[in-house]
């Protein structure tokens, strides 16, 4: 077993969440549109920092960046239909 005392709890959580999202996408539990919707919700949280949820703006910006990268990765690896855009 590896000694993981030097790994921050946030990093562990990020790895688990990324792995879970990829696994659920691989098993077709999540669609590409679902992942895009999740990304849009994270981006919306950045646009409205005063939404009652206490979260530092820098952390939200980092989360938005991570979500964009994960969306791009899943889109390239698993493909799928994009979310329908409502005008």
Buried (B, 14 or more C-beta within 10 A) or exposed (E): EEEEEEEEEEEEEBEEEBEEBBEBBEEEEBBBEBBBEBBEEBBEBBEEEEEEEEEEEEEBEBBBEBBEEBBEBBBEEBEBEEBEEEE
